[in-house]
Structure formats: structure tokens, C-alpha cells
């Protein structure tokens, strides 16, 4: 199943995007998804968002004292 990109994202905590923050901001000016992203840009954004989600999952597990 192909993952759709969210239409909007928040930049309230920019550190979660790490070194890719500038790229993400280019793809989401004003927090809104640009219409004219190339297939390669879309794929890169998906990879970044998956990495962010995984990092948040690990952080939550550690905060709850769950060993992975």
C-alpha cells in the first residue's frame, strides 16, 4: 500500500527532522505540501517521515520502560 503524504505538517519541533529540515521546509512551505513535487522528492519526504515516526516510537517505548 502506497503511503500518501500529509497535506500539512507542523514545524513546532524542527529538531525531529534533523539534517533534512531545510528539504522538508522546501517541500512544505508554510506547512502546506507543494503541488509540484517530483517523484524523487515525494519518495525522500516519505523516507524522512517514516524515520521520524520510528524515532518517536522508540522514544515512547523507552519512556514507558519497554525493552525492544
PQR file of N, CA, C, O and H, with PARSE charges and radii, in Angstrom:
ATOM      1  N   UNK A   1       0.844  -1.177   0.000 -0.4000 1.5000
ATOM      2  CA  UNK A   1       0.000   0.000   0.000 -0.0000 2.0000
ATOM      3  C   UNK A   1       0.889   1.239   0.000  0.5500 1.7000
ATOM      4  O   UNK A   1       1.791   1.354   0.830 -0.5500 1.4000
ATOM      5  N   UNK A   2       0.650   2.138  -0.895 -0.4000 1.5000
ATOM      6  CA  UNK A   2       1.437   3.360  -1.020 -0.0000 2.0000
ATOM      7  C   UNK A   2       1.017   4.358   0.052  0.5500 1.7000
ATOM      8  O   UNK A   2      -0.171   4.592   0.271 -0.5500 1.4000
ATOM      9  H   UNK A   2      -0.083   2.044  -1.569  0.4000 1.0000
ATOM     10  N   UNK A   3       2.004   4.935   0.707 -0.4000 1.5000
ATOM     11  CA  UNK A   3       1.746   5.924   1.737 -0.0000 2.0000
ATOM     12  C   UNK A   3       1.544   7.284   1.087  0.5500 1.7000
ATOM     13  O   UNK A   3       2.399   7.748   0.332 -0.5500 1.4000
ATOM     14  H   UNK A   3       2.969   4.744   0.529  0.4000 1.0000
ATOM     15  N   UNK A   4       0.413   7.925   1.379 -0.4000 1.5000
ATOM     16  CA  UNK A   4       0.184   9.282   0.898 -0.0000 2.0000
ATOM     17  C   UNK A   4       0.905  10.258   1.802  0.5500 1.7000
ATOM     18  O   UNK A   4       1.082  10.003   2.993 -0.5500 1.4000
ATOM     19  H   UNK A   4      -0.281   7.548   1.992  0.4000 1.0000
ATOM     20  N   UNK A   5       1.318  11.368   1.237 -0.4000 1.5000
ATOM     21  CA  UNK A   5       1.940  12.410   2.035 -0.0000 2.0000
ATOM     22  C   UNK A   5       0.858  13.246   2.707  0.5500 1.7000
ATOM     23  O   UNK A   5      -0.190  13.500   2.113 -0.5500 1.4000
ATOM     24  H   UNK A   5       1.175  11.576   0.270  0.4000 1.0000
ATOM     25  N   UNK A   6       1.106  13.672   3.940 -0.4000 1.5000
ATOM     26  CA  UNK A   6       0.139  14.560   4.580 -0.0000 2.0000
ATOM     27  C   UNK A   6       0.102  15.902   3.855  0.5500 1.7000
ATOM     28  O   UNK A   6       1.121  16.354   3.333 -0.5500 1.4000
ATOM     29  H   UNK A   6       1.957  13.466   4.422  0.4000 1.0000
ATOM     30  N   UNK A   7      -1.044  16.529   3.822 -0.4000 1.5000
ATOM     31  CA  UNK A   7      -1.177  17.823   3.160 -0.0000 2.0000
ATOM     32  C   UNK A   7      -0.531  18.943   3.962  0.5500 1.7000
ATOM     33  O   UNK A   7      -0.073  19.936   3.397 -0.5500 1.4000
ATOM     34  H   UNK A   7      -1.872  16.162   4.247  0.4000 1.0000
ATOM     35  N   UNK A   8      -0.497  18.779   5.289 -0.4000 1.5000
ATOM     36  CA  UNK A   8       0.123  19.782   6.152 -0.0000 2.0000
ATOM     37  C   UNK A   8       0.986  19.087   7.198  0.5500 1.7000
ATOM     38  O   UNK A   8       0.713  17.953   7.592 -0.5500 1.4000
ATOM     39  H   UNK A   8      -0.869  17.973   5.748  0.4000 1.0000
ATOM     40  N   UNK A   9       2.020  19.775   7.637 -0.4000 1.5000
ATOM     41  CA  UNK A   9       2.820  19.296   8.763 -0.0000 2.0000
ATOM     42  C   UNK A   9       3.185  20.485   9.644  0.5500 1.7000
ATOM     43  O   UNK A   9       3.142  21.641   9.221 -0.5500 1.4000
ATOM     44  H   UNK A   9       2.242  20.696   7.317  0.4000 1.0000
ATOM     45  N   UNK A  10       3.542  20.164  10.865 -0.4000 1.5000
ATOM     46  CA  UNK A  10       3.901  21.188  11.837 -0.0000 2.0000
ATOM     47  C   UNK A  10       5.417  21.294  11.949  0.5500 1.7000
ATOM     48  O   UNK A  10       6.139  20.300  11.867 -0.5500 1.4000
ATOM     49  H   UNK A  10       3.577  19.225  11.208  0.4000 1.0000
ATOM     50  N   UNK A  11       5.863  22.497  12.134 -0.4000 1.5000
ATOM     51  CA  UNK A  11       7.278  22.732  12.364 -0.0000 2.0000
ATOM     52  C   UNK A  11       7.511  23.222  13.796  0.5500 1.7000
ATOM     53  O   UNK A  11       8.484  23.927  14.063 -0.5500 1.4000
ATOM     54  H   UNK A  11       5.276  23.304  12.200  0.4000 1.0000
ATOM     55  N   UNK A  12       6.614  22.845  14.715 -0.4000 1.5000
ATOM     56  CA  UNK A  12       6.750  23.294  16.098 -0.0000 2.0000
ATOM     57  C   UNK A  12       7.999  22.714  16.758  0.5500 1.7000
ATOM     58  O   UNK A  12       8.571  23.331  17.657 -0.5500 1.4000
ATOM     59  H   UNK A  12       5.824  22.272  14.498  0.4000 1.0000
ATOM     60  N   UNK A  13       8.424  21.524  16.310 -0.4000 1.5000
ATOM     61  CA  UNK A  13       9.651  20.915  16.819 -0.0000 2.0000
ATOM     62  C   UNK A  13      10.510  20.528  15.617  0.5500 1.7000
ATOM     63  O   UNK A  13      10.479  19.381  15.171 -0.5500 1.4000
ATOM     64  H   UNK A  13       7.959  21.023  15.580  0.4000 1.0000
ATOM     65  N   UNK A  14      11.261  21.470  15.106 -0.4000 1.5000
ATOM     66  CA  UNK A  14      12.047  21.259  13.894 -0.0000 2.0000
ATOM     67  C   UNK A  14      13.156  20.230  14.078  0.5500 1.7000
ATOM     68  O   UNK A  14      13.623  19.653  13.096 -0.5500 1.4000
ATOM     69  H   UNK A  14      11.286  22.401  15.469  0.4000 1.0000
ATOM     70  N   UNK A  15      13.583  19.988  15.303 -0.4000 1.5000
ATOM     71  CA  UNK A  15      14.698  19.069  15.535 -0.0000 2.0000
ATOM     72  C   UNK A  15      14.359  17.636  15.135  0.5500 1.7000
ATOM     73  O   UNK A  15      15.264  16.845  14.870 -0.5500 1.4000
ATOM     74  H   UNK A  15      13.204  20.457  16.101  0.4000 1.0000
ATOM     75  N   UNK A  16      13.076  17.286  15.087 -0.4000 1.5000
ATOM     76  CA  UNK A  16      12.723  15.906  14.738 -0.0000 2.0000
ATOM     77  C   UNK A  16      13.065  15.571  13.292  0.5500 1.7000
ATOM     78  O   UNK A  16      13.176  14.398  12.935 -0.5500 1.4000
ATOM     79  H   UNK A  16      12.341  17.929  15.302  0.4000 1.0000
ATOM     80  N   UNK A  17      13.233  16.603  12.452 -0.4000 1.5000
ATOM     81  CA  UNK A  17      13.574  16.385  11.050 -0.0000 2.0000
ATOM     82  C   UNK A  17      15.074  16.326  10.821  0.5500 1.7000
ATOM     83  O   UNK A  17      15.524  16.033   9.713 -0.5500 1.4000
ATOM     84  H   UNK A  17      13.143  17.556  12.742  0.4000 1.0000
ATOM     85  N   UNK A  18      15.846  16.601  11.857 -0.4000 1.5000
ATOM     86  CA  UNK A  18      17.297  16.503  11.786 -0.0000 2.0000
ATOM     87  C   UNK A  18      17.898  17.325  10.665  0.5500 1.7000
ATOM     88  O   UNK A  18      17.480  18.454  10.405 -0.5500 1.4000
ATOM     89  H   UNK A  18      15.481  16.838  12.757  0.4000 1.0000
ATOM     90  N   UNK A  19      18.886  16.739  10.005 -0.4000 1.5000
ATOM     91  CA  UNK A  19      19.613  17.425   8.940 -0.0000 2.0000
ATOM     92  C   UNK A  19      18.737  17.698   7.721  0.5500 1.7000
ATOM     93  O   UNK A  19      19.128  18.470   6.845 -0.5500 1.4000
ATOM     94  H   UNK A  19      19.225  15.822  10.216  0.4000 1.0000
ATOM     95  N   UNK A  20      17.577  17.087   7.651 -0.4000 1.5000
ATOM     96  CA  UNK A  20      16.696  17.233   6.482 -0.0000 2.0000
ATOM     97  C   UNK A  20      15.674  18.352   6.635  0.5500 1.7000
ATOM     98  O   UNK A  20      14.790  18.495   5.790 -0.5500 1.4000
ATOM     99  H   UNK A  20      17.260  16.459   8.362  0.4000 1.0000
ATOM    100  N   UNK A  21      15.778  19.150   7.699 -0.4000 1.5000
ATOM    101  CA  UNK A  21      14.776  20.189   7.950 -0.0000 2.0000
ATOM    102  C   UNK A  21      14.625  21.146   6.779  0.5500 1.7000
ATOM    103  O   UNK A  21      13.498  21.503   6.436 -0.5500 1.4000
ATOM    104  H   UNK A  21      16.496  19.034   8.385  0.4000 1.0000
ATOM    105  N   UNK A  22      15.700  21.570   6.159 -0.4000 1.5000
ATOM    106  CA  UNK A  22      15.591  22.518   5.039 -0.0000 2.0000
ATOM    107  C   UNK A  22      14.872  21.901   3.848  0.5500 1.7000
ATOM    108  O   UNK A  22      14.058  22.557   3.199 -0.5500 1.4000
ATOM    109  H   UNK A  22      16.615  21.280   6.437  0.4000 1.0000
ATOM    110  N   UNK A  23      15.175  20.640   3.564 -0.4000 1.5000
ATOM    111  CA  UNK A  23      14.485  19.950   2.462 -0.0000 2.0000
ATOM    112  C   UNK A  23      12.990  19.841   2.758  0.5500 1.7000
ATOM    113  O   UNK A  23      12.161  20.109   1.887 -0.5500 1.4000
ATOM    114  H   UNK A  23      15.837  20.108   4.092  0.4000 1.0000
ATOM    115  N   UNK A  24      12.647  19.451   3.979 -0.4000 1.5000
ATOM    116  CA  UNK A  24      11.231  19.313   4.344 -0.0000 2.0000
ATOM    117  C   UNK A  24      10.530  20.662   4.239  0.5500 1.7000
ATOM    118  O   UNK A  24       9.400  20.736   3.756 -0.5500 1.4000
ATOM    119  H   UNK A  24      13.320  19.233   4.686  0.4000 1.0000
ATOM    120  N   UNK A  25      11.185  21.724   4.683 -0.4000 1.5000
ATOM    121  CA  UNK A  25      10.579  23.057   4.584 -0.0000 2.0000
ATOM    122  C   UNK A  25      10.385  23.479   3.128  0.5500 1.7000
ATOM    123  O   UNK A  25       9.419  24.171   2.808 -0.5500 1.4000
ATOM    124  H   UNK A  25      12.103  21.665   5.075  0.4000 1.0000
ATOM    125  N   UNK A  26      11.291  23.070   2.250 -0.4000 1.5000
ATOM    126  CA  UNK A  26      11.123  23.372   0.826 -0.0000 2.0000
ATOM    127  C   UNK A  26       9.901  22.650   0.261  0.5500 1.7000
ATOM    128  O   UNK A  26       9.189  23.189  -0.586 -0.5500 1.4000
ATOM    129  H   UNK A  26      12.076  22.508   2.510  0.4000 1.0000
ATOM    130  N   UNK A  27       9.668  21.447   0.729 -0.4000 1.5000
ATOM    131  CA  UNK A  27       8.530  20.653   0.249 -0.0000 2.0000
ATOM    132  C   UNK A  27       7.219  21.077   0.905  0.5500 1.7000
ATOM    133  O   UNK A  27       6.140  20.852   0.359 -0.5500 1.4000
ATOM    134  H   UNK A  27      10.246  21.008   1.417  0.4000 1.0000
ATOM    135  N   UNK A  28       7.324  21.695   2.085 -0.4000 1.5000
ATOM    136  CA  UNK A  28       6.160  22.143   2.840 -0.0000 2.0000
ATOM    137  C   UNK A  28       6.293  23.624   3.221  0.5500 1.7000
ATOM    138  O   UNK A  28       6.373  23.956   4.404 -0.5500 1.4000
ATOM    139  H   UNK A  28       8.201  21.878   2.529  0.4000 1.0000
ATOM    140  N   UNK A  29       6.317  24.510   2.218 -0.4000 1.5000
ATOM    141  CA  UNK A  29       6.379  25.934   2.572 -0.0000 2.0000
ATOM    142  C   UNK A  29       5.113  26.331   3.331  0.5500 1.7000
ATOM    143  O   UNK A  29       4.004  25.954   2.953 -0.5500 1.4000
ATOM    144  H   UNK A  29       6.252  24.240   1.257  0.4000 1.0000
ATOM    145  N   UNK A  30       5.297  27.089   4.397 -0.4000 1.5000
ATOM    146  CA  UNK A  30       4.161  27.496   5.242 -0.0000 2.0000
ATOM    147  C   UNK A  30       3.440  26.287   5.835  0.5500 1.7000
ATOM    148  O   UNK A  30       2.295  26.407   6.272 -0.5500 1.4000
ATOM    149  H   UNK A  30       6.198  27.394   4.704  0.4000 1.0000
ATOM    150  N   UNK A  31       4.094  25.125   5.856 -0.4000 1.5000
ATOM    151  CA  UNK A  31       3.495  23.914   6.415 -0.0000 2.0000
ATOM    152  C   UNK A  31       2.540  23.191   5.482  0.5500 1.7000
ATOM    153  O   UNK A  31       1.928  22.197   5.871 -0.5500 1.4000
ATOM    154  H   UNK A  31       5.024  25.028   5.502  0.4000 1.0000
ATOM    155  N   UNK A  32       2.406  23.683   4.241 -0.4000 1.5000
ATOM    156  CA  UNK A  32       1.492  23.084   3.252 -0.0000 2.0000
ATOM    157  C   UNK A  32       2.291  22.369   2.168  0.5500 1.7000
ATOM    158  O   UNK A  32       3.287  22.898   1.676 -0.5500 1.4000
ATOM    159  H   UNK A  32       2.904  24.491   3.925  0.4000 1.0000
ATOM    160  N   UNK A  33       1.859  21.176   1.800 -0.4000 1.5000
ATOM    161  CA  UNK A  33       2.529  20.387   0.767 -0.0000 2.0000
ATOM    162  C   UNK A  33       2.515  21.104  -0.578  0.5500 1.7000
ATOM    163  O   UNK A  33       1.464  21.536  -1.054 -0.5500 1.4000
ATOM    164  H   UNK A  33       1.049  20.746   2.199  0.4000 1.0000
ATOM    165  N   UNK A  34       3.700  21.226  -1.187 -0.4000 1.5000
ATOM    166  CA  UNK A  34       3.789  21.796  -2.533 -0.0000 2.0000
ATOM    167  C   UNK A  34       3.155  20.822  -3.517  0.5500 1.7000
ATOM    168  O   UNK A  34       3.284  19.606  -3.371 -0.5500 1.4000
ATOM    169  H   UNK A  34       4.553  20.876  -0.800  0.4000 1.0000
ATOM    170  N   UNK A  35       2.469  21.365  -4.521 -0.4000 1.5000
ATOM    171  CA  UNK A  35       1.827  20.526  -5.532 -0.0000 2.0000
ATOM    172  C   UNK A  35       2.807  19.923  -6.515  0.5500 1.7000
ATOM    173  O   UNK A  35       2.584  18.823  -7.019 -0.5500 1.4000
ATOM    174  H   UNK A  35       2.364  22.352  -4.640  0.4000 1.0000
ATOM    175  N   UNK A  36       3.884  20.628  -6.793 -0.4000 1.5000
ATOM    176  CA  UNK A  36       4.777  20.223  -7.871 -0.0000 2.0000
ATOM    177  C   UNK A  36       6.009  19.456  -7.410  0.5500 1.7000
ATOM    178  O   UNK A  36       7.103  19.692  -7.922 -0.5500 1.4000
ATOM    179  H   UNK A  36       4.065  21.522  -6.383  0.4000 1.0000
ATOM    180  N   UNK A  37       5.857  18.548  -6.461 -0.4000 1.5000
ATOM    181  CA  UNK A  37       6.991  17.720  -6.049 -0.0000 2.0000
ATOM    182  C   UNK A  37       7.244  16.644  -7.095  0.5500 1.7000
ATOM    183  O   UNK A  37       6.310  16.073  -7.658 -0.5500 1.4000
ATOM    184  H   UNK A  37       4.969  18.356  -6.045  0.4000 1.0000
ATOM    185  N   UNK A  38       8.517  16.379  -7.344 -0.4000 1.5000
ATOM    186  CA  UNK A  38       8.866  15.287  -8.251 -0.0000 2.0000
ATOM    187  C   UNK A  38       8.655  13.962  -7.519  0.5500 1.7000
ATOM    188  O   UNK A  38       8.504  13.936  -6.298 -0.5500 1.4000
ATOM    189  H   UNK A  38       9.275  16.843  -6.887  0.4000 1.0000
ATOM    190  N   UNK A  39       8.646  12.883  -8.264 -0.4000 1.5000
ATOM    191  CA  UNK A  39       8.503  11.560  -7.662 -0.0000 2.0000
ATOM    192  C   UNK A  39       9.652  11.291  -6.687  0.5500 1.7000
ATOM    193  O   UNK A  39       9.450  10.692  -5.631 -0.5500 1.4000
ATOM    194  H   UNK A  39       8.768  12.904  -9.256  0.4000 1.0000
ATOM    195  N   UNK A  40      10.843  11.731  -7.045 -0.4000 1.5000
ATOM    196  CA  UNK A  40      12.014  11.539  -6.179 -0.0000 2.0000
ATOM    197  C   UNK A  40      11.873  12.329  -4.873  0.5500 1.7000
ATOM    198  O   UNK A  40      12.190  11.816  -3.800 -0.5500 1.4000
ATOM    199  H   UNK A  40      11.007  12.217  -7.903  0.4000 1.0000
ATOM    200  N   UNK A  41      11.398  13.575  -4.965 -0.4000 1.5000
ATOM    201  CA  UNK A  41      11.178  14.386  -3.762 -0.0000 2.0000
ATOM    202  C   UNK A  41      10.109  13.755  -2.871  0.5500 1.7000
ATOM    203  O   UNK A  41      10.259  13.712  -1.650 -0.5500 1.4000
ATOM    204  H   UNK A  41      11.141  13.992  -5.837  0.4000 1.0000
ATOM    205  N   UNK A  42       9.036  13.270  -3.484 -0.4000 1.5000
ATOM    206  CA  UNK A  42       7.965  12.627  -2.707 -0.0000 2.0000
ATOM    207  C   UNK A  42       8.508  11.406  -1.963  0.5500 1.7000
ATOM    208  O   UNK A  42       8.193  11.188  -0.793 -0.5500 1.4000
ATOM    209  H   UNK A  42       8.914  13.305  -4.476  0.4000 1.0000
ATOM    210  N   UNK A  43       9.311  10.631  -2.644 -0.4000 1.5000
ATOM    211  CA  UNK A  43       9.882   9.438  -2.027 -0.0000 2.0000
ATOM    212  C   UNK A  43      10.797   9.816  -0.862  0.5500 1.7000
ATOM    213  O   UNK A  43      10.772   9.167   0.183 -0.5500 1.4000
ATOM    214  H   UNK A  43       9.567  10.808  -3.595  0.4000 1.0000
ATOM    215  N   UNK A  44      11.595  10.852  -1.040 -0.4000 1.5000
ATOM    216  CA  UNK A  44      12.502  11.289   0.026 -0.0000 2.0000
ATOM    217  C   UNK A  44      11.721  11.780   1.244  0.5500 1.7000
ATOM    218  O   UNK A  44      12.090  11.481   2.380 -0.5500 1.4000
ATOM    219  H   UNK A  44      11.615  11.379  -1.889  0.4000 1.0000
ATOM    220  N   UNK A  45      10.643  12.534   1.010 -0.4000 1.5000
ATOM    221  CA  UNK A  45       9.808  13.001   2.121 -0.0000 2.0000
ATOM    222  C   UNK A  45       9.217  11.804   2.864  0.5500 1.7000
ATOM    223  O   UNK A  45       9.182  11.797   4.095 -0.5500 1.4000
ATOM    224  H   UNK A  45      10.343  12.777   0.087  0.4000 1.0000
ATOM    225  N   UNK A  46       8.759  10.808   2.142 -0.4000 1.5000
ATOM    226  CA  UNK A  46       8.194   9.612   2.777 -0.0000 2.0000
ATOM    227  C   UNK A  46       9.234   8.927   3.660  0.5500 1.7000
ATOM    228  O   UNK A  46       8.924   8.507   4.774 -0.5500 1.4000
ATOM    229  H   UNK A  46       8.788  10.813   1.142  0.4000 1.0000
ATOM    230  N   UNK A  47      10.444   8.816   3.174 -0.4000 1.5000
ATOM    231  CA  UNK A  47      11.512   8.184   3.959 -0.0000 2.0000
ATOM    232  C   UNK A  47      11.780   8.983   5.228  0.5500 1.7000
ATOM    233  O   UNK A  47      11.925   8.409   6.307 -0.5500 1.4000
ATOM    234  H   UNK A  47      10.696   9.157   2.268  0.4000 1.0000
ATOM    235  N   UNK A  48      11.846  10.304   5.102 -0.4000 1.5000
ATOM    236  CA  UNK A  48      12.086  11.167   6.267 -0.0000 2.0000
ATOM    237  C   UNK A  48      10.969  11.003   7.285  0.5500 1.7000
ATOM    238  O   UNK A  48      11.238  10.858   8.478 -0.5500 1.4000
ATOM    239  H   UNK A  48      11.728  10.771   4.225  0.4000 1.0000
ATOM    240  N   UNK A  49       9.714  11.024   6.831 -0.4000 1.5000
ATOM    241  CA  UNK A  49       8.582  10.901   7.756 -0.0000 2.0000
ATOM    242  C   UNK A  49       8.545   9.530   8.424  0.5500 1.7000
ATOM    243  O   UNK A  49       8.170   9.425   9.592 -0.5500 1.4000
ATOM    244  H   UNK A  49       9.496  11.141   5.863  0.4000 1.0000
ATOM    245  N   UNK A  50       8.924   8.484   7.707 -0.4000 1.5000
ATOM    246  CA  UNK A  50       8.996   7.151   8.312 -0.0000 2.0000
ATOM    247  C   UNK A  50      10.073   7.108   9.388  0.5500 1.7000
ATOM    248  O   UNK A  50       9.877   6.509  10.445 -0.5500 1.4000
ATOM    249  H   UNK A  50       9.228   8.569   6.758  0.4000 1.0000
ATOM    250  N   UNK A  51      11.220   7.749   9.118 -0.4000 1.5000
ATOM    251  CA  UNK A  51      12.299   7.787  10.104 -0.0000 2.0000
ATOM    252  C   UNK A  51      11.881   8.562  11.345  0.5500 1.7000
ATOM    253  O   UNK A  51      12.208   8.168  12.465 -0.5500 1.4000
ATOM    254  H   UNK A  51      11.380   8.236   8.259  0.4000 1.0000
ATOM    255  N   UNK A  52      11.157   9.663  11.151 -0.4000 1.5000
ATOM    256  CA  UNK A  52      10.662  10.455  12.279 -0.0000 2.0000
ATOM    257  C   UNK A  52       9.688   9.619  13.107  0.5500 1.7000
ATOM    258  O   UNK A  52       9.774   9.593  14.335 -0.5500 1.4000
ATOM    259  H   UNK A  52      10.891   9.983  10.242  0.4000 1.0000
ATOM    260  N   UNK A  53       8.772   8.945  12.439 -0.4000 1.5000
ATOM    261  CA  UNK A  53       7.792   8.116  13.150 -0.0000 2.0000
ATOM    262  C   UNK A  53       8.477   7.005  13.933  0.5500 1.7000
ATOM    263  O   UNK A  53       8.095   6.723  15.069 -0.5500 1.4000
ATOM    264  H   UNK A  53       8.703   8.966  11.442  0.4000 1.0000
ATOM    265  N   UNK A  54       9.476   6.377  13.345 -0.4000 1.5000
ATOM    266  CA  UNK A  54      10.193   5.299  14.027 -0.0000 2.0000
ATOM    267  C   UNK A  54      10.941   5.834  15.243  0.5500 1.7000
ATOM    268  O   UNK A  54      10.928   5.214  16.306 -0.5500 1.4000
ATOM    269  H   UNK A  54       9.786   6.607  12.422  0.4000 1.0000
ATOM    270  N   UNK A  55      11.588   6.974  15.089 -0.4000 1.5000
ATOM    271  CA  UNK A  55      12.322   7.575  16.209 -0.0000 2.0000
ATOM    272  C   UNK A  55      11.372   7.923  17.349  0.5500 1.7000
ATOM    273  O   UNK A  55      11.704   7.711  18.516 -0.5500 1.4000
ATOM    274  H   UNK A  55      11.599   7.477  14.225  0.4000 1.0000
ATOM    275  N   UNK A  56      10.197   8.452  17.028 -0.4000 1.5000
ATOM    276  CA  UNK A  56       9.212   8.786  18.061 -0.0000 2.0000
ATOM    277  C   UNK A  56       8.699   7.512  18.744  0.5500 1.7000
ATOM    278  O   UNK A  56       8.479   7.508  19.955 -0.5500 1.4000
ATOM    279  H   UNK A  56       9.927   8.624  16.080  0.4000 1.0000
ATOM    280  N   UNK A  57       8.509   6.445  17.986 -0.4000 1.5000
ATOM    281  CA  UNK A  57       8.066   5.172  18.541 -0.0000 2.0000
ATOM    282  C   UNK A  57       9.096   4.645  19.540  0.5500 1.7000
ATOM    283  O   UNK A  57       8.743   4.242  20.649 -0.5500 1.4000
ATOM    284  H   UNK A  57       8.688   6.448  17.002  0.4000 1.0000
ATOM    285  N   UNK A  58      10.359   4.650  19.147 -0.4000 1.5000
ATOM    286  CA  UNK A  58      11.434   4.174  20.022 -0.0000 2.0000
ATOM    287  C   UNK A  58      11.488   5.031  21.290  0.5500 1.7000
ATOM    288  O   UNK A  58      11.616   4.503  22.395 -0.5500 1.4000
ATOM    289  H   UNK A  58      10.646   4.977  18.246  0.4000 1.0000
ATOM    290  N   UNK A  59      11.392   6.335  21.130 -0.4000 1.5000
ATOM    291  CA  UNK A  59      11.414   7.235  22.282 -0.0000 2.0000
ATOM    292  C   UNK A  59      10.270   6.929  23.247  0.5500 1.7000
ATOM    293  O   UNK A  59      10.465   6.903  24.463 -0.5500 1.4000
ATOM    294  H   UNK A  59      11.288   6.764  20.232  0.4000 1.0000
ATOM    295  N   UNK A  60       9.087   6.701  22.705 -0.4000 1.5000
ATOM    296  CA  UNK A  60       7.925   6.387  23.540 -0.0000 2.0000
ATOM    297  C   UNK A  60       8.133   5.067  24.273  0.5500 1.7000
ATOM    298  O   UNK A  60       7.818   4.963  25.459 -0.5500 1.4000
ATOM    299  H   UNK A  60       8.929   6.722  21.718  0.4000 1.0000
ATOM    300  N   UNK A  61       8.654   4.069  23.590 -0.4000 1.5000
ATOM    301  CA  UNK A  61       8.899   2.780  24.216 -0.0000 2.0000
ATOM    302  C   UNK A  61       9.900   2.909  25.355  0.5500 1.7000
ATOM    303  O   UNK A  61       9.718   2.320  26.420 -0.5500 1.4000
ATOM    304  H   UNK A  61       8.910   4.153  22.627  0.4000 1.0000
ATOM    305  N   UNK A  62      10.947   3.677  25.129 -0.4000 1.5000
ATOM    306  CA  UNK A  62      11.954   3.885  26.173 -0.0000 2.0000
ATOM    307  C   UNK A  62      11.381   4.628  27.360  0.5500 1.7000
ATOM    308  O   UNK A  62      11.710   4.323  28.506 -0.5500 1.4000
ATOM    309  H   UNK A  62      11.094   4.156  24.264  0.4000 1.0000
ATOM    310  N   UNK A  63      10.515   5.612  27.090 -0.4000 1.5000
ATOM    311  CA  UNK A  63       9.882   6.369  28.161 -0.0000 2.0000
ATOM    312  C   UNK A  63       8.940   5.493  28.995  0.5500 1.7000
ATOM    313  O   UNK A  63       8.737   5.746  30.183 -0.5500 1.4000
ATOM    314  H   UNK A  63      10.248   5.860  26.159  0.4000 1.0000
ATOM    315  N   UNK A  64       8.374   4.473  28.369 -0.4000 1.5000
ATOM    316  CA  UNK A  64       7.481   3.564  29.074 -0.0000 2.0000
ATOM    317  C   UNK A  64       8.220   2.385  29.688  0.5500 1.7000
ATOM    318  O   UNK A  64       7.610   1.526  30.325 -0.5500 1.4000
ATOM    319  H   UNK A  64       8.539   4.268  27.405  0.4000 1.0000
ATOM    320  N   UNK A  65       9.545   2.344  29.496 -0.4000 1.5000
ATOM    321  CA  UNK A  65      10.350   1.286  30.081 -0.0000 2.0000
ATOM    322  C   UNK A  65      10.221  -0.044  29.384  0.5500 1.7000
ATOM    323  O   UNK A  65      10.456  -1.089  29.989 -0.5500 1.4000
ATOM    324  H   UNK A  65      10.040   3.042  28.978  0.4000 1.0000
ATOM    325  N   UNK A  66       9.850  -0.020  28.114 -0.4000 1.5000
ATOM    326  CA  UNK A  66       9.688  -1.249  27.339 -0.0000 2.0000
ATOM    327  C   UNK A  66      10.990  -1.543  26.600  0.5500 1.7000
ATOM    328  O   UNK A  66      11.499  -0.698  25.864 -0.5500 1.4000
ATOM    329  H   UNK A  66       9.660   0.830  27.622  0.4000 1.0000
ATOM    330  N   UNK A  67      11.526  -2.747  26.799 -0.4000 1.5000
ATOM    331  CA  UNK A  67      12.736  -3.148  26.088 -0.0000 2.0000
ATOM    332  C   UNK A  67      12.371  -3.648  24.708  0.5500 1.7000
ATOM    333  O   UNK A  67      11.436  -4.434  24.551 -0.5500 1.4000
ATOM    334  H   UNK A  67      11.113  -3.434  27.397  0.4000 1.0000
ATOM    335  N   UNK A  68      13.103  -3.195  23.714 -0.4000 1.5000
ATOM    336  CA  UNK A  68      12.854  -3.666  22.334 -0.0000 2.0000
ATOM    337  C   UNK A  68      13.887  -4.676  21.942  0.5500 1.7000
ATOM    338  O   UNK A  68      13.854  -5.191  20.824 -0.5500 1.4000
ATOM    339  H   UNK A  68      13.862  -2.557  23.842  0.4000 1.0000
TER
END
